[in-house]
Amino acid sequence: MVFPLSLMHANSYVSKRVLLVGDVAHTVHPLVGQGVNMGFGDAFSLSRVIVDGIAVRSDIGEISLLKKYEEDRKMANVAMMAILDGFQQAYSVDFGPLNVLRAAAFHGAQYSAPLKWNIISYASGEQRIPLLS
């Protein structure tokens, strides 16, 4: 069975009483399971928005409330999609100097504990890239 590599992203995650979450909002290459992590991030963010809305007795289907979910997740998802697409593009090229550079970068990340921790933390959704926080 073959699964084509695809990369798609909805222009908007919310509309009047409609909400897109997970693979319906964004589809990524099936690399290292990040699609499911992105979906978990969406679900967590949406649950926070709903709880906050209920706390102030808002209509949880109101666009102004749901836009908070979109604002929270859209940039994080686009950033992860760009990273995953970069990996896919980098590994789709078999060129000697690029192969050496790729190997050196991964070797360096393996032996730099702070860098390795930050990569793992970002990939698991525990932290965001500082520019997107």
C-alpha positions as a Markdown table, in Angstrom:
| # | Residue | x | y | z |
|---|---|---|---|---|
| 1 | Met | 0.0 | 0.0 | 0.0 |
| 2 | Val | 1.3 | 3.4 | -0.9 |
| 3 | Phe | 0.4 | 6.7 | 0.8 |
| 4 | Pro | 1.2 | 9.8 | -1.3 |
| 5 | Leu | 2.9 | 12.6 | 0.6 |
| 6 | Ser | 0.5 | 15.5 | 0.9 |
| 7 | Leu | 0.5 | 18.9 | 2.6 |
| 8 | Met | -2.8 | 20.8 | 2.9 |
| 9 | His | -4.0 | 23.5 | 5.2 |
| 10 | Ala | -7.4 | 25.1 | 5.5 |
| 11 | Asn | -7.6 | 28.9 | 5.0 |
| 12 | Ser | -9.9 | 29.2 | 8.0 |
| 13 | Tyr | -10.5 | 26.9 | 10.9 |
| 14 | Val | -13.8 | 28.4 | 12.0 |
| 15 | Ser | -17.1 | 29.6 | 10.5 |
| 16 | Lys | -20.5 | 30.2 | 11.9 |
| 17 | Arg | -21.1 | 27.2 | 14.2 |
| 18 | Val | -18.5 | 25.1 | 12.3 |
| 19 | Leu | -15.0 | 24.2 | 13.4 |
| 20 | Leu | -12.1 | 22.3 | 11.8 |
| 21 | Val | -9.8 | 20.3 | 14.0 |
| 22 | Gly | -6.9 | 17.9 | 13.3 |
| 23 | Asp | -6.6 | 16.3 | 9.9 |
| 24 | Val | -9.7 | 18.2 | 8.7 |
| 25 | Ala | -7.9 | 21.5 | 9.3 |
| 26 | His | -4.4 | 20.4 | 8.2 |
| 27 | Thr | -2.8 | 17.4 | 6.5 |
| 28 | Val | 0.9 | 16.7 | 6.7 |
| 29 | His | 3.4 | 14.2 | 5.4 |
| 30 | Pro | 3.2 | 11.0 | 7.5 |
| 31 | Leu | 6.6 | 11.8 | 9.0 |
| 32 | Val | 7.4 | 10.8 | 12.6 |
| 33 | Gly | 3.7 | 11.0 | 13.7 |
| 34 | Gln | 3.5 | 14.8 | 13.9 |
| 35 | Gly | 0.0 | 14.9 | 12.3 |
| 36 | Val | -1.5 | 13.3 | 15.4 |
| 37 | Asn | 0.5 | 15.6 | 17.7 |
| 38 | Met | -0.8 | 18.6 | 15.8 |
| 39 | Gly | -4.4 | 17.2 | 16.2 |
| 40 | Phe | -3.8 | 16.7 | 20.0 |
| 41 | Gly | -2.7 | 20.3 | 20.2 |
| 42 | Asp | -5.8 | 21.4 | 18.4 |
| 43 | Ala | -8.0 | 19.4 | 20.7 |
| 44 | Phe | -6.3 | 20.7 | 23.8 |
| 45 | Ser | -6.5 | 24.3 | 22.6 |
| 46 | Leu | -10.2 | 23.9 | 21.7 |
| 47 | Ser | -11.0 | 22.4 | 25.1 |
| 48 | Arg | -9.4 | 25.5 | 26.8 |
| 49 | Val | -11.4 | 27.9 | 24.7 |
| 50 | Ile | -14.6 | 26.0 | 25.4 |
| 51 | Val | -13.9 | 26.0 | 29.2 |
| 52 | Asp | -13.1 | 29.7 | 29.1 |
| 53 | Gly | -16.3 | 30.4 | 27.1 |
| 54 | Ile | -18.5 | 28.4 | 29.5 |
| 55 | Ala | -16.9 | 30.2 | 32.5 |
| 56 | Val | -18.2 | 33.5 | 31.2 |
| 57 | Arg | -21.5 | 32.0 | 29.9 |
| 58 | Ser | -20.6 | 32.5 | 26.2 |
| 59 | Asp | -22.3 | 30.7 | 23.3 |
| 60 | Ile | -19.5 | 28.1 | 22.6 |
| 61 | Gly | -20.5 | 28.2 | 18.9 |
| 62 | Glu | -19.9 | 31.9 | 18.6 |
| 63 | Ile | -17.3 | 32.8 | 16.0 |
| 64 | Ser | -15.6 | 35.4 | 18.2 |
| 65 | Leu | -15.0 | 32.6 | 20.8 |
| 66 | Leu | -13.9 | 30.0 | 18.2 |
| 67 | Lys | -11.5 | 32.5 | 16.6 |
| 68 | Lys | -9.4 | 32.3 | 19.8 |
| 69 | Tyr | -8.8 | 28.6 | 19.0 |
| 70 | Glu | -7.9 | 29.5 | 15.4 |
| 71 | Glu | -5.5 | 32.2 | 16.6 |
| 72 | Asp | -3.9 | 29.8 | 19.0 |
| 73 | Arg | -3.4 | 26.9 | 16.6 |
| 74 | Lys | -3.0 | 28.3 | 13.1 |
| 75 | Met | 0.5 | 29.7 | 13.3 |
| 76 | Ala | 1.8 | 26.7 | 15.4 |
| 77 | Asn | 0.4 | 24.3 | 12.7 |
| 78 | Val | 1.8 | 26.3 | 9.8 |
| 79 | Ala | 5.2 | 26.3 | 11.5 |
| 80 | Met | 5.2 | 22.6 | 12.1 |
| 81 | Met | 4.0 | 22.0 | 8.5 |
| 82 | Ala | 6.9 | 24.1 | 7.2 |
| 83 | Ile | 9.4 | 22.1 | 9.3 |
| 84 | Leu | 8.0 | 18.8 | 8.2 |
| 85 | Asp | 7.9 | 19.9 | 4.5 |
| 86 | Gly | 11.5 | 21.1 | 4.9 |
| 87 | Phe | 12.5 | 17.6 | 6.2 |
| 88 | Gln | 10.7 | 15.9 | 3.4 |
| 89 | Gln | 12.3 | 18.2 | 0.8 |
| 90 | Ala | 15.8 | 17.7 | 2.3 |
| 91 | Tyr | 15.5 | 14.0 | 2.3 |
| 92 | Ser | 14.1 | 13.8 | -1.2 |
| 93 | Val | 17.4 | 15.0 | -2.6 |
| 94 | Asp | 20.3 | 12.7 | -2.9 |
| 95 | Phe | 23.3 | 15.0 | -3.4 |
| 96 | Gly | 26.7 | 14.3 | -1.7 |
| 97 | Pro | 27.4 | 17.7 | 0.0 |
| 98 | Leu | 23.7 | 17.9 | 1.2 |
| 99 | Asn | 23.9 | 14.4 | 2.5 |
| 100 | Val | 27.0 | 15.3 | 4.5 |
| 101 | Leu | 25.4 | 18.5 | 5.8 |
| 102 | Arg | 22.3 | 16.6 | 6.8 |
| 103 | Ala | 24.3 | 14.0 | 8.7 |
| 104 | Ala | 26.4 | 16.6 | 10.5 |
| 105 | Ala | 23.3 | 18.5 | 11.6 |
| 106 | Phe | 21.6 | 15.4 | 13.0 |
| 107 | His | 24.8 | 14.3 | 14.6 |
| 108 | Gly | 25.2 | 17.7 | 16.2 |
| 109 | Ala | 21.7 | 17.7 | 17.5 |
| 110 | Gln | 22.2 | 14.3 | 19.0 |
| 111 | Tyr | 25.1 | 15.4 | 21.1 |
| 112 | Ser | 23.8 | 18.9 | 22.2 |
| 113 | Ala | 21.5 | 18.2 | 25.1 |
| 114 | Pro | 19.8 | 21.6 | 25.2 |
| 115 | Leu | 19.2 | 21.6 | 21.4 |
| 116 | Lys | 17.9 | 18.0 | 21.6 |
| 117 | Trp | 15.6 | 18.8 | 24.5 |
| 118 | Asn | 14.2 | 21.8 | 22.6 |
| 119 | Ile | 13.5 | 19.8 | 19.5 |
| 120 | Ile | 11.8 | 17.0 | 21.4 |
| 121 | Ser | 9.8 | 19.5 | 23.5 |
| 122 | Tyr | 8.7 | 21.4 | 20.4 |
| 123 | Ala | 7.8 | 18.3 | 18.4 |
| 124 | Ser | 5.7 | 16.9 | 21.3 |
| 125 | Gly | 3.8 | 20.2 | 21.6 |
| 126 | Glu | 5.2 | 21.0 | 25.1 |
| 127 | Gln | 6.7 | 24.3 | 24.0 |
| 128 | Arg | 6.5 | 26.7 | 21.1 |
| 129 | Ile | 9.1 | 28.3 | 19.0 |
| 130 | Pro | 9.8 | 31.6 | 20.8 |
| 131 | Leu | 8.8 | 33.7 | 17.8 |
| 132 | Leu | 5.3 | 32.1 | 17.8 |
| 133 | Ser | 4.7 | 32.4 | 21.5 |
